[in-house]
Amino acid sequence: MKNYFVYILTNKNHNVLYTGMTNNIFRRGWEHKSQLIGGFTKRYNVTKLVYYESFDNLEEAIKREKQLKAGSRKKKIELINKFNHDWKELYNIKQVYK
């Protein structure tokens, strides 16, 4: 079974949000933290994972990513606050794969 993740990153001041999708959240996190990905996340130093959802189905993950991207900043912040109230870094939490 393959896992897919939809995630939200922010920067150190929590004033920029980025929504993405991956099949390997640890590899993708390392790519963001190492700034190997050009573009938005590198330009705005968006490296802190504050939210994620796990899916078994690729199509469901893509659908959810599009839904989050289309949503307002306010809704994303509410989602993060419910999931990770203190906006702690989540890349080092091993239970992502539970």
N, C-alpha and C positions, 0 to 999 in steps of 0.2 A: 504494500500500500504506500502510495506517495503522499507526502504532506506538502501543502501549499500554504503560504502565509501572505496575508495582507497586513501591512504595517504602517505606522505613522512615526516619522522621525521629527525631531525639533533641533534647534541649536541651543547653546548654553543659556541664552536669555529667554528661551521659550517664546520668541516672537515670530518664528518662522515654522511652518508645518509643511511636511512632505508626505504624501501617501504613495506607497509602492506595493509591489507583489513579487514574490520569489518562491522558489521551491527549496531553498536552503537559507534560512534566516541568519545562521551564523556566518556563512561565507559572505552573504550580502552585507551583513553588518560590518565585517572586516573590510570589505571593499569600500563602504561608505567612510568608515573611520580612517582608512588609509588614503582616502580621497583619490581612489583609482577611477571613480566614476566622474567624468566631466559633466559640466552643466550646472543645474540648479543647486544640487546638494553640495557640490564642491564650492561654488561661488558664494553660497551663504553659510558654509560650514555647518551643514545640517547632518549631524552624526549620532544623535542620541535617540535610541529606540524608547518610545514611551507607550506604545500601544501595538498589539498584534492580535490577529485572529488566525486560527488554523483550519484548513479545509482538506478533505480527502479528494475532492473533485476540482479539477482545474477550472471548469466552466463556472462553478459556484464562486471560486476565488476571484476570477476575472469580473464576474457580475458584482461582487461585493466591493472590489477595488473601484470600479466605475461609480457605484453608488456613493462611496465615501468621497471620491474626488468631486462629484457633482454637489455634494452637501456643503453647507455653509461652514465657515470657520467656527462659529459658535457651536454647531452640532458636533464638530470634531473635538473641540475643547470639552464639551459635556461628556462625550464618549471616553476621552482620556481620563477625565476626573473620576468617572465611575470605575474604570479599570485600574488606574494607577494614580490615586489621589495626589501623591507627593511628586509625581512626574520623575520617578527614579529611573535610572538607566536599567533597561531590561535585557540587554544583550548577554550579560553574564549569568542570567538565571537559567539553570539547566532544565527546569520543568517545562520549558517551551515545547518539548516533544512529548509530554505526558498526554 
